[in-house]
């Protein structure tokens, strides 16, 4: 999971890893079921929530944490790993 955000200190990238799990089926009247997944975080949920930047995060399959941290360093973006 990754989310680019900004604060008083400049740009930051919130980065976390975890496992994707299917969403339980549900039915909402008049609405199709949207694409989604549950994510079981590898780290502590409270640590993730302390840095939560939005309800929208980019998700990729595979562990690309080190590559994203390296990219952040090259672009002068503060990586925040939780």
N, C-alpha and C positions, 0 to 999 in steps of 0.2 A: 504494500500500500504506500502511496506517496501523495503529498499535497503541497503545492507551492503556495506560500502565503507571505505576508509582510507584516512587520511590526515596527516599533520605534528604532530598532537596531538595523533594519533593512530587510532583505529577502531571506526567507528560511524555507527549508524543505523538510516537512515532517515525514519520516520514513519508518515503516514497521513491517515485520514479516509475520506470516501466519499460514493457516491452512484454510482453503475454501471448502465449504460444505453446502449441499443443496438447501434451498429454502423449503420449508414445509408448504404444502399446497394450501391455498386459501381461496375463498370466493367472496368478492365484493360486488354487490349488485351494480350492474351496468359498467363495470370496469374489468378489462382483461388483466390477467396476472402479468406483472411486469418482470422483466429479467432481473435477477438478483441472486445473491448468495449470502450465506452466513460466513463470517470469518472468525476462526478461532486463533486469537493472537498468540504468538510465541512468547511475547513479553507480558508484563503486568498490565491489566486493563486500566488501573488507576494511573499508571505512568502514561499510557496512551491518551487518556482523557485529559490529562494536564496540558497536553500539547495539541489537542483537537483543533483543527483549523476550519473545518466545515463538515457538512454531512456528505460531501462529494469528494471521493478520493480516486486516483487512478490505480488500477489493479493490473498486475502482470503475473503470468504464471512463471514460476521459477524464482530462485533467490538471487535478485539483482542488487541487493543492498550495497555491497561494496562498490559496484559500478556506479550506482546513483550517488553515493557519497563522493566518489572520485570526480564525477561530473560536477557536483556542487562545488567542490574545491576549485576546479578549473574555472567555474563561472562566478566565483566569489559569492556563493549562496551558502548560508549557514545550515549545515545538515543537523537535524534534530532526530536522533534515532531512539525509538521507544519500543 
